[in-house]
Amino acid sequence: KKVLDILPNRKSADLIRYFRAFSTRNSVKVVVMDMNKAYKEVAKACFPNATIVIDKFHVMRQANWAFENVRKNEQKKFDDEKRKHFKRSRSLLLKHPSKLKKEEDMDAVTIMLLDSERIRDAYNLKNKFQEFMWSKDSYEARRRLSEWILLAELAEFPEFKACLTAVHNWDKYILNAFDYPYTNGFTEGC
């Protein structure tokens, strides 16, 4: 929990030059990152013995963005009052139902989900993704992710296409997050 350095930019050539200056880089075991293709190439070039792990926050964010796009598209169809209510209540819809503490929050979500079948289906898909993210190990995660991919493909939400693509492109590194307890949350918070 100590920031060692802050670099002036994120250009691949500069990152590679920076990391190659470390004599111990071949002993690095894990690199935690977001889903930036350039970062993956830098990690492979500079840390050949490391396992790449995609931070779980960045994975979950994909499903949240997809759900939010469904919500935004649907609420455009609502009258002003209902649209504003959905916008103000978005944080409730982003929470998994098991994380809603107050009974009035649970009731508010139930009522909102009755207003739109698309939002309800996208909400359920986002929650299934969150349950995949709670897997205890990569074996369970792989099974849950396969189930989620099937559900998402059957649902045919255009808004979830980018999430599905990210999961397909990065699944190996996403699943690594279930075997390594590391995150870049502290660093990003700084």
C-alpha positions as CSV (number, residue, x, y, z in Angstrom):
1,K,0.0,0.0,0.0
2,K,2.7,2.4,-1.1
3,V,2.9,4.3,-4.4
4,L,6.3,3.6,-5.8
5,D,6.2,5.8,-8.9
6,I,3.8,7.8,-11.2
7,L,4.7,7.8,-14.8
8,P,4.2,10.8,-17.1
9,N,2.1,8.8,-19.7
10,R,0.7,5.4,-20.6
11,K,2.5,4.9,-24.0
12,S,3.5,1.3,-24.5
13,A,7.1,2.2,-25.6
14,D,7.6,4.3,-22.5
15,L,6.1,1.7,-20.2
16,I,8.3,-1.0,-21.7
17,R,11.4,1.2,-21.4
18,Y,10.5,1.9,-17.7
19,F,9.8,-1.7,-16.7
20,R,12.8,-3.2,-18.6
21,A,15.1,-1.1,-16.3
22,F,14.1,-3.4,-13.4
23,S,16.5,-6.3,-13.0
24,T,14.0,-8.3,-10.9
25,R,11.2,-8.2,-13.5
26,N,11.5,-11.9,-14.4
27,S,10.6,-12.8,-10.9
28,V,7.3,-10.9,-11.0
29,K,4.5,-13.5,-10.4
30,V,1.3,-11.5,-11.0
31,V,0.4,-8.4,-12.9
32,V,-3.1,-6.9,-12.1
33,M,-4.6,-4.6,-14.8
34,D,-7.7,-3.4,-16.5
35,M,-8.7,-4.7,-20.0
36,N,-6.4,-2.5,-22.0
37,K,-4.8,-4.5,-24.9
38,A,-1.7,-2.4,-24.8
39,Y,-1.1,-3.1,-21.1
40,K,-1.4,-6.8,-21.8
41,E,1.3,-6.6,-24.5
42,V,3.5,-4.6,-22.1
43,A,3.0,-7.1,-19.3
44,K,3.8,-10.0,-21.6
45,A,6.9,-8.3,-23.0
46,C,8.2,-7.1,-19.6
47,F,7.1,-9.8,-17.2
48,P,7.3,-13.1,-19.1
49,N,6.8,-15.3,-16.0
50,A,3.9,-13.4,-14.6
51,T,0.2,-14.4,-14.6
52,I,-2.0,-11.6,-15.9
53,V,-5.1,-10.9,-13.7
54,I,-7.9,-8.6,-14.7
55,D,-9.1,-6.6,-11.7
56,K,-12.6,-7.6,-10.8
57,F,-13.8,-4.0,-10.6
58,H,-13.1,-3.6,-14.3
59,V,-14.9,-6.8,-15.1
60,M,-18.0,-5.9,-13.1
61,R,-18.0,-2.5,-14.6
62,Q,-18.7,-4.0,-18.0
63,A,-22.0,-5.5,-16.9
64,N,-23.0,-2.4,-15.0
65,W,-22.3,-0.2,-18.1
66,A,-24.4,-2.6,-20.2
67,F,-27.3,-2.5,-17.7
68,E,-27.1,1.3,-17.5
69,N,-27.4,1.5,-21.2
70,V,-30.5,-0.6,-21.2
71,R,-31.9,1.6,-18.3
72,K,-31.1,4.8,-20.2
73,N,-32.6,3.6,-23.5
74,E,-35.8,2.4,-21.7
75,Q,-36.3,5.5,-19.5
76,K,-36.3,7.7,-22.7
77,K,-39.7,6.1,-23.3
78,F,-41.1,7.3,-19.9
79,D,-42.8,10.5,-19.0
80,D,-40.7,13.1,-17.3
81,E,-41.7,12.2,-13.7
82,K,-41.0,8.5,-14.2
83,R,-37.8,9.2,-16.2
84,K,-36.4,11.4,-13.4
85,H,-37.4,8.8,-10.8
86,F,-35.4,6.1,-12.6
87,K,-32.4,8.4,-13.0
88,R,-32.4,9.3,-9.3
89,S,-32.9,5.6,-8.3
90,R,-30.2,4.2,-10.5
91,S,-28.0,3.3,-7.5
92,L,-30.7,1.0,-6.2
93,L,-30.9,-0.8,-9.5
94,L,-27.1,-1.2,-9.6
95,K,-27.1,-3.1,-6.3
96,H,-27.7,-6.8,-6.1
97,P,-31.0,-7.5,-4.4
98,S,-29.2,-9.2,-1.6
99,K,-27.4,-5.9,-0.9
100,L,-30.6,-3.8,-0.5
101,K,-30.9,-3.2,3.3
102,K,-34.1,-1.2,3.6
103,E,-37.5,-2.6,2.9
104,E,-38.5,0.6,1.1
105,D,-35.5,0.2,-1.2
106,M,-36.6,-3.4,-2.1
107,D,-40.1,-2.2,-2.7
108,A,-38.8,0.7,-4.9
109,V,-36.8,-1.7,-7.0
110,T,-39.7,-4.1,-7.3
111,I,-42.0,-1.3,-8.5
112,M,-39.4,0.0,-11.1
113,L,-38.9,-3.5,-12.5
114,L,-42.7,-3.8,-13.1
115,D,-42.5,-0.7,-15.3
116,S,-40.2,-2.2,-17.9
117,E,-39.7,-5.8,-19.0
118,R,-36.4,-4.9,-20.7
119,I,-35.0,-3.2,-17.6
120,R,-36.2,-6.2,-15.5
121,D,-34.5,-8.7,-17.8
122,A,-31.3,-6.6,-18.0
123,Y,-31.4,-6.2,-14.2
124,N,-31.6,-10.0,-13.8
125,L,-28.7,-10.5,-16.3
126,K,-26.6,-7.9,-14.4
127,N,-27.3,-9.7,-11.1
128,K,-26.4,-13.1,-12.6
129,F,-23.1,-11.5,-13.7
130,Q,-22.5,-10.2,-10.2
131,E,-23.1,-13.7,-8.8
132,F,-20.5,-15.0,-11.2
133,M,-18.1,-12.4,-9.8
134,W,-18.7,-13.7,-6.3
135,S,-17.4,-17.2,-7.2
136,K,-15.1,-18.7,-4.7
137,D,-12.5,-20.1,-7.2
138,S,-11.8,-20.2,-10.9
139,Y,-13.6,-23.6,-11.3
140,E,-16.9,-22.2,-10.0
141,A,-16.3,-19.0,-11.9
142,R,-15.8,-20.8,-15.2
143,R,-19.1,-22.7,-14.7
144,R,-21.0,-19.6,-13.7
145,L,-19.5,-17.5,-16.5
146,S,-20.5,-20.1,-19.1
147,E,-24.0,-20.1,-17.8
148,W,-24.1,-16.3,-17.9
149,I,-22.7,-16.1,-21.5
150,L,-25.5,-18.5,-22.6
151,L,-28.1,-16.3,-20.8
152,A,-26.7,-13.1,-22.3
153,E,-26.6,-14.5,-25.8
154,L,-30.2,-15.8,-25.5
155,A,-31.3,-12.4,-24.2
156,E,-30.0,-10.7,-27.3
157,F,-29.5,-7.3,-25.7
158,P,-27.5,-5.1,-28.0
159,E,-26.4,-3.1,-24.9
160,F,-24.6,-6.2,-23.6
161,K,-22.7,-6.9,-26.8
162,A,-19.6,-5.0,-25.6
163,C,-19.7,-6.9,-22.2
164,L,-19.9,-10.2,-24.0
165,T,-17.0,-9.3,-26.3
166,A,-14.9,-8.2,-23.4
167,V,-15.6,-11.5,-21.5
168,H,-14.8,-13.6,-24.6
169,N,-11.6,-11.7,-25.3
170,W,-10.3,-11.6,-21.7
171,D,-11.9,-14.7,-20.1
172,K,-8.5,-16.4,-19.3
173,Y,-7.3,-13.3,-17.5
174,I,-10.6,-12.6,-15.8
175,L,-10.7,-16.2,-14.4
176,N,-7.2,-15.7,-13.0
177,A,-8.7,-13.2,-10.6
178,F,-10.4,-16.0,-8.8
179,D,-7.2,-17.7,-8.0
180,Y,-5.1,-14.7,-7.0
181,P,-6.3,-12.3,-4.3
182,Y,-4.8,-9.2,-5.8
183,T,-6.5,-6.0,-6.9
184,N,-5.3,-2.6,-8.2
185,G,-8.0,-0.8,-6.3
186,F,-5.7,0.9,-3.9
187,T,-3.4,2.1,-6.6
188,E,-6.3,3.4,-8.7
189,G,-7.8,5.1,-5.6
190,C,-4.6,7.0,-5.2
